Amino acid sequence: MDIITALVDHHQTLRQLYAASEEDPQQFAEFSRHLVVHHTMEEKYFYDLLQMIADARHDALEAVNEHHIIELIIKDAEGFPRDHANFPIKVEGLGEYTTHHLDEEEADIFPLARTLIAAEDLTALGKLFLEAKEKLLNIDLPEIPKALQAQATSAAAPVSSARGLGIGSLK
């Protein structure tokens, strides 16, 4: 499978995870985990190469910048309580921005890449992307012990009303 097909396939997974996150805020962690893995591997096995091709450099840099914006939105939402009334708005904003980004890649960047990168190279990159994605998505990091979580929660300062509104939550 070439990298473009692999990326489009994973885009469908991302869209499904976004929809699931809108229905159930507890699904947000899985959605954001897939996004981060996707962007990291897409940059390594696709955009790093496209940035070296003059005809694709601008589009590649713009896409990578959009990845960084998505990751800022993820960071903002990660610190938000899942049961907060505004959490669904955080998920919706992330999903809308992500969907726009995925649509733009599929409509503009991927067709351009097919004209600039040899088919056998796209296939080799696809294999690397799929292997890396599979490894990263199957890593289970140990959870912080509940006793430590409780200590941290009790020691934390109360959330300001501005933070509860999402104001000033990006650092």
Backbone as CSV, one residue per row, in Angstrom:
resi,resn,N_x,N_y,N_z,CA_x,CA_y,CA_z,C_x,C_y,C_z
1,MET,0.854,-1.177,0.000,0.000,0.000,0.000,0.896,1.235,0.000
2,ASP,0.574,2.188,-0.863,1.399,3.400,-0.883,1.005,4.321,0.275
3,ILE,1.870,5.281,0.562,1.654,6.138,1.727,0.392,6.980,1.601
4,ILE,0.064,7.401,0.410,-1.130,8.235,0.255,-2.381,7.429,0.575
5,THR,-2.450,6.210,0.097,-3.585,5.345,0.421,-3.629,5.066,1.918
6,ALA,-2.472,4.815,2.528,-2.411,4.560,3.966,-2.872,5.780,4.761
7,LEU,-2.465,6.964,4.330,-2.873,8.184,5.016,-4.382,8.416,4.888
8,VAL,-4.916,8.218,3.682,-6.355,8.398,3.477,-7.138,7.391,4.315
9,ASP,-6.665,6.155,4.380,-7.324,5.146,5.223,-7.337,5.590,6.687
10,HIS,-6.210,6.115,7.162,-6.163,6.557,8.558,-6.988,7.829,8.752
11,HIS,-7.130,8.642,7.726,-8.015,9.805,7.818,-9.442,9.354,8.137
12,GLN,-9.865,8.255,7.523,-11.216,7.746,7.798,-11.351,7.339,9.270
13,THR,-10.310,6.720,9.805,-10.303,6.360,11.224,-10.388,7.616,12.082
14,LEU,-9.629,8.655,11.715,-9.660,9.904,12.478,-11.051,10.532,12.450
15,ARG,-11.699,10.498,11.299,-13.056,11.055,11.203,-14.030,10.264,12.088
16,GLN,-13.876,8.945,12.109,-14.740,8.103,12.954,-14.489,8.377,14.440
17,LEU,-13.226,8.532,14.801,-12.894,8.810,16.204,-13.402,10.189,16.625
18,TYR,-13.361,11.138,15.717,-13.932,12.458,16.008,-15.421,12.326,16.284
19,ALA,-16.137,11.619,15.422,-17.579,11.433,15.612,-17.852,10.727,16.946
20,ALA,-17.062,9.727,17.268,-17.236,9.020,18.542,-16.973,9.948,19.725
21,SER,-15.997,10.846,19.594,-15.675,11.796,20.665,-16.801,12.794,20.882
22,GLU,-17.493,13.140,19.819,-18.633,14.046,19.964,-19.765,13.376,20.733
23,GLU,-19.934,12.086,20.529,-20.984,11.331,21.224,-20.593,10.995,22.658
24,ASP,-19.310,10.682,22.861,-18.822,10.238,24.170,-17.478,10.905,24.456
25,PRO,-17.451,11.884,25.356,-16.207,12.603,25.641,-15.056,11.694,26.099
26,GLN,-15.380,10.520,26.599,-14.328,9.598,27.034,-13.530,9.045,25.849
27,GLN,-14.057,9.202,24.639,-13.363,8.752,23.435,-12.315,9.762,22.954
28,PHE,-12.317,10.938,23.569,-11.405,11.997,23.149,-9.943,11.561,23.213
29,ALA,-9.561,10.848,24.258,-8.160,10.434,24.413,-7.710,9.579,23.223
30,GLU,-8.574,8.703,22.769,-8.223,7.845,21.625,-8.120,8.670,20.342
31,PHE,-9.036,9.613,20.168,-9.002,10.502,19.013,-7.702,11.303,19.000
32,SER,-7.366,11.909,20.113,-6.159,12.736,20.158,-4.896,11.886,20.021
33,ARG,-4.902,10.690,20.572,-3.739,9.797,20.440,-3.497,9.442,18.979
34,HIS,-4.546,9.103,18.276,-4.419,8.784,16.849,-3.948,10.004,16.059
35,LEU,-4.467,11.175,16.394,-4.039,12.393,15.696,-2.545,12.634,15.855
36,VAL,-2.057,12.536,17.078,-0.635,12.805,17.331,0.240,11.782,16.614
37,VAL,-0.105,10.514,16.694,0.669,9.479,15.992,0.615,9.731,14.488
38,HIS,-0.571,10.031,13.978,-0.736,10.277,12.544,0.158,11.419,12.087
39,HIS,0.080,12.539,12.781,0.869,13.706,12.380,2.360,13.444,12.466
40,THR,2.768,12.791,13.525,4.196,12.518,13.705,4.728,11.653,12.567
41,MET,4.024,10.589,12.235,4.487,9.685,11.178,4.290,10.299,9.797
42,GLU,3.238,11.085,9.618,3.003,11.743,8.333,4.124,12.746,8.049
43,GLU,4.539,13.466,9.074,5.636,14.409,8.883,6.930,13.668,8.568
44,LYS,7.225,12.606,9.293,8.477,11.872,9.093,8.542,11.195,7.728
45,TYR,7.470,10.533,7.326,7.508,9.706,6.120,6.869,10.350,4.891
46,PHE,6.364,11.562,5.019,5.726,12.194,3.874,6.154,13.657,3.734
47,TYR,5.860,14.469,4.734,6.113,15.905,4.605,7.589,16.278,4.634
48,ASP,8.412,15.541,5.356,9.848,15.847,5.320,10.382,15.735,3.888
49,LEU,9.915,14.744,3.154,10.320,14.568,1.760,9.716,15.657,0.870
50,LEU,8.427,15.924,1.038,7.775,16.948,0.212,8.410,18.322,0.394
51,GLN,8.894,18.623,1.589,9.526,19.920,1.828,10.798,20.099,1.009
52,MET,11.387,18.998,0.582,12.617,19.067,-0.213,12.341,19.269,-1.701
53,ILE,11.077,19.196,-2.100,10.695,19.345,-3.510,10.131,20.758,-3.684
54,ALA,10.788,21.546,-4.524,10.429,22.964,-4.667,8.945,23.171,-4.956
55,ASP,8.370,22.361,-5.834,6.967,22.547,-6.215,5.977,22.203,-5.096
56,ALA,6.441,21.553,-4.039,5.552,21.138,-2.951,5.917,21.772,-1.612
57,ARG,7.021,22.470,-1.572,7.541,22.996,-0.298,6.517,23.839,0.466
58,HIS,5.912,24.797,-0.178,4.959,25.672,0.505,3.791,24.870,1.091
59,ASP,3.194,24.003,0.292,2.060,23.200,0.762,2.459,22.297,1.922
60,ALA,3.655,21.713,1.841,4.133,20.833,2.911,4.331,21.619,4.206
61,LEU,4.941,22.789,4.105,5.160,23.614,5.299,3.830,24.071,5.909
62,GLU,2.873,24.423,5.064,1.551,24.829,5.555,0.874,23.672,6.288
63,ALA,0.952,22.475,5.732,0.326,21.307,6.369,0.964,21.006,7.717
64,VAL,2.288,21.080,7.782,2.982,20.830,9.050,2.597,21.898,10.070
65,ASN,2.460,23.131,9.630,2.012,24.189,10.541,0.611,23.885,11.069
66,GLU,-0.265,23.388,10.215,-1.606,23.010,10.663,-1.542,21.883,11.688
67,HIS,-0.598,20.962,11.535,-0.415,19.910,12.542,-0.101,20.530,13.898
68,HIS,0.755,21.530,13.901,1.132,22.178,15.161,-0.072,22.879,15.795
69,ILE,-0.896,23.494,14.982,-2.103,24.147,15.499,-3.044,23.098,16.095
70,ILE,-3.212,21.987,15.414,-4.061,20.902,15.924,-3.519,20.408,17.256
71,GLU,-2.210,20.278,17.366,-1.630,19.802,18.622,-1.820,20.818,19.752
72,LEU,-1.834,22.111,19.446,-2.149,23.122,20.459,-3.603,22.987,20.928
73,ILE,-4.500,22.736,19.996,-5.911,22.547,20.353,-6.054,21.299,21.226
74,ILE,-5.329,20.235,20.888,-5.355,19.010,21.702,-4.883,19.321,23.117
75,LYS,-3.748,20.017,23.235,-3.202,20.353,24.558,-4.218,21.144,25.375
76,ASP,-4.883,22.092,24.748,-5.896,22.884,25.430,-7.027,21.985,25.938
77,ALA,-7.504,21.093,25.087,-8.630,20.227,25.459,-8.237,19.174,26.493
78,GLU,-6.989,18.692,26.441,-6.554,17.660,27.392,-6.684,18.118,28.837
79,GLY,-6.468,19.399,29.097,-6.553,19.906,30.453,-7.965,20.257,30.902
80,PHE,-8.923,20.033,30.068,-10.304,20.408,30.355,-11.048,19.204,30.927
81,PRO,-11.823,19.386,31.979,-12.605,18.261,32.529,-13.612,17.751,31.494
82,ARG,-13.671,16.451,31.353,-14.568,15.843,30.354,-16.036,16.139,30.644
83,ASP,-16.364,16.369,31.909,-17.761,16.612,32.263,-18.123,18.101,32.261
84,HIS,-17.188,18.951,31.896,-17.458,20.396,31.836,-18.395,20.675,30.663
85,ALA,-19.284,21.614,30.859,-20.276,21.947,29.823,-19.624,22.397,28.516
86,ASN,-18.426,22.981,28.584,-17.770,23.466,27.371,-16.838,22.442,26.715
87,PHE,-16.661,21.280,27.323,-15.756,20.292,26.713,-16.219,19.879,25.312
88,PRO,-17.511,19.653,25.073,-17.934,19.310,23.707,-17.551,20.370,22.666
89,ILE,-17.489,21.641,23.083,-17.078,22.704,22.165,-15.606,22.538,21.808
90,LYS,-14.790,22.128,22.775,-13.362,21.871,22.518,-13.221,20.747,21.489
91,VAL,-13.976,19.682,21.680,-13.925,18.538,20.757,-14.400,18.970,19.369
92,GLU,-15.480,19.727,19.329,-16.016,20.186,18.047,-14.996,21.056,17.303
93,GLY,-14.362,21.985,18.014,-13.354,22.844,17.386,-12.199,22.040,16.832
94,LEU,-11.713,21.080,17.625,-10.623,20.217,17.165,-11.059,19.407,15.951
95,GLY,-12.245,18.846,16.018,-12.739,18.030,14.913,-12.939,18.812,13.633
96,GLU,-13.484,20.015,13.753,-13.704,20.835,12.561,-12.386,21.254,11.920
97,TYR,-11.428,21.665,12.740,-10.136,22.066,12.189,-9.434,20.862,11.561
98,THR,-9.504,19.731,12.242,-8.874,18.512,11.730,-9.525,18.078,10.422
99,THR,-10.832,18.084,10.371,-11.538,17.675,9.152,-11.173,18.577,7.978
100,HIS,-11.116,19.873,8.226,-10.695,20.807,7.180,-9.287,20.446,6.687
101,HIS,-8.389,20.168,7.609,-7.011,19.810,7.261,-6.973,18.515,6.436
102,LEU,-7.704,17.499,6.867,-7.723,16.221,6.145,-8.282,16.400,4.736
103,ASP,-9.368,17.169,4.631,-9.977,17.419,3.315,-8.994,18.128,2.380
104,GLU,-8.268,19.098,2.917,-7.295,19.846,2.112,-6.153,18.939,1.643
105,GLU,-5.687,18.071,2.527,-4.638,17.131,2.125,-5.126,16.251,0.984
106,GLU,-6.315,15.699,1.144,-6.843,14.761,0.156,-7.136,15.441,-1.185
107,ALA,-7.587,16.670,-1.161,-7.960,17.370,-2.397,-6.764,17.994,-3.112
108,ASP,-5.774,18.467,-2.347,-4.696,19.250,-2.949,-3.305,18.613,-2.847
109,ILE,-2.939,18.245,-1.645,-1.553,17.826,-1.419,-1.283,16.418,-1.934
110,PHE,-2.166,15.488,-1.646,-1.919,14.115,-2.080,-1.869,13.974,-3.603
111,PRO,-2.790,14.587,-4.351,-2.669,14.512,-5.817,-1.364,15.130,-6.327
112,LEU,-0.948,16.234,-5.724,0.327,16.846,-6.103,1.487,15.887,-5.847
113,ALA,1.480,15.252,-4.686,2.559,14.317,-4.332,2.634,13.157,-5.325
114,ARG,1.485,12.694,-5.796,1.477,11.579,-6.772,2.193,11.975,-8.067
115,THR,2.168,13.257,-8.396,2.841,13.697,-9.617,4.337,13.937,-9.401
116,LEU,4.755,14.094,-8.159,6.142,14.459,-7.861,6.998,13.321,-7.310
117,ILE,6.369,12.295,-6.770,7.108,11.196,-6.141,6.795,9.903,-6.889
118,ALA,7.829,9.160,-7.206,7.674,7.904,-7.953,6.801,6.915,-7.180
119,ALA,6.008,6.127,-7.906,5.083,5.169,-7.298,5.800,4.190,-6.370
120,GLU,6.968,3.709,-6.774,7.687,2.747,-5.917,8.163,3.406,-4.625
121,ASP,8.481,4.694,-4.690,8.879,5.416,-3.480,7.674,5.630,-2.559
122,LEU,6.530,5.939,-3.145,5.313,6.083,-2.350,4.971,4.768,-1.652
123,THR,5.183,3.642,-2.340,4.922,2.333,-1.749,5.899,2.051,-0.606
124,ALA,7.169,2.351,-0.797,8.163,2.143,0.271,7.827,3.003,1.486
125,LEU,7.439,4.249,1.256,7.066,5.139,2.357,5.799,4.645,3.058
126,GLY,4.866,4.106,2.289,3.637,3.561,2.868,3.927,2.425,3.821
127,LYS,4.842,1.571,3.437,5.210,0.447,4.306,5.807,0.972,5.619
128,LEU,6.697,1.939,5.527,7.303,2.511,6.731,6.251,3.180,7.616
129,PHE,5.349,3.952,7.000,4.296,4.628,7.750,3.424,3.620,8.492
130,LEU,2.983,2.579,7.796,2.100,1.587,8.417,2.790,0.850,9.565
131,GLU,4.049,0.489,9.372,4.790,-0.202,10.439,4.935,0.689,11.668
132,ALA,5.335,1.929,11.454,5.535,2.851,12.571,4.215,3.171,13.274
133,LYS,3.176,3.415,12.499,1.862,3.732,13.082,1.374,2.576,13.949
134,GLU,1.507,1.372,13.438,1.064,0.182,14.176,1.829,0.035,15.487
135,LYS,3.125,0.221,15.437,3.934,0.120,16.665,3.523,1.182,17.679
136,LEU,3.398,2.408,17.227,3.086,3.501,18.148,1.679,3.398,18.728
137,LEU,0.723,2.985,17.929,-0.640,2.871,18.441,-0.808,1.690,19.386
138,ASN,0.092,0.746,19.344,0.002,-0.419,20.227,0.825,-0.282,21.501
139,ILE,1.435,0.875,21.695,2.168,1.116,22.937,1.171,1.552,23.997
140,ASP,1.180,0.852,25.124,0.353,1.247,26.260,1.270,1.801,27.339
141,LEU,1.152,3.089,27.576,1.942,3.716,28.623,1.283,3.460,29.975
142,PRO,2.081,3.192,31.002,1.478,2.967,32.324,0.791,4.240,32.827
143,GLU,-0.301,4.049,33.524,-1.050,5.167,34.100,-0.354,5.655,35.367
144,ILE,-0.577,6.914,35.694,-0.084,7.465,36.955,-0.889,6.808,38.073
145,PRO,-0.217,6.342,39.142,-0.950,5.707,40.246,-2.035,6.633,40.799
146,LYS,-3.179,6.051,41.130,-4.322,6.837,41.609,-3.970,7.661,42.842
147,ALA,-3.106,7.136,43.724,-2.717,7.882,44.921,-1.994,9.173,44.538
148,LEU,-1.126,9.100,43.527,-0.426,10.300,43.071,-1.387,11.275,42.392
149,GLN,-2.320,10.738,41.634,-3.321,11.591,40.998,-4.129,12.343,42.052
150,ALA,-4.508,11.627,43.120,-5.295,12.247,44.185,-4.499,13.343,44.878
151,GLN,-3.218,13.087,45.122,-2.359,14.101,45.747,-2.269,15.340,44.855
152,ALA,-2.054,15.116,43.579,-1.917,16.234,42.649,-3.216,17.025,42.552
153,THR,-4.334,16.322,42.549,-5.635,16.978,42.452,-5.912,17.814,43.693
154,SER,-5.608,17.267,44.861,-5.886,18.007,46.094,-4.931,19.182,46.268
155,ALA,-3.736,19.104,45.702,-2.757,20.183,45.823,-2.936,21.259,44.768
156,ALA,-3.707,20.957,43.739,-3.877,21.914,42.634,-4.714,23.103,43.072
157,ALA,-4.402,24.249,42.495,-5.174,25.459,42.780,-6.538,25.347,42.134
158,PRO,-7.550,26.005,42.691,-8.869,25.957,42.065,-8.831,26.561,40.657
159,VAL,-9.660,26.044,39.806,-9.734,26.522,38.430,-10.414,27.882,38.432
160,SER,-9.810,28.849,37.745,-10.408,30.184,37.679,-11.608,30.170,36.757
161,SER,-12.460,31.156,36.926,-13.632,31.219,36.055,-13.230,31.486,34.613
162,ALA,-12.139,32.225,34.391,-11.678,32.467,33.031,-11.256,31.162,32.378
163,ARG,-10.551,30.309,33.112,-10.132,29.010,32.565,-11.353,28.174,32.226
164,GLY,-12.361,28.206,33.089,-13.574,27.424,32.843,-14.260,27.844,31.557
165,LEU,-14.037,29.060,31.117,-14.618,29.530,29.870,-13.705,29.273,28.680
166,GLY,-12.525,28.750,28.960,-11.580,28.474,27.886,-10.722,29.666,27.538
167,ILE,-10.792,30.730,28.345,-10.015,31.924,28.086,-8.645,31.766,28.717
168,GLY,-7.628,32.012,27.949,-6.264,31.939,28.486,-5.798,30.532,28.781
169,SER,-6.416,29.548,28.170,-6.019,28.184,28.483,-4.848,27.694,27.652
170,LEU,-4.496,28.397,26.589,-3.293,28.044,25.846,-2.115,28.719,26.491
171,LYS,-1.051,28.025,26.639,0.137,28.588,27.283,1.147,28.981,26.251
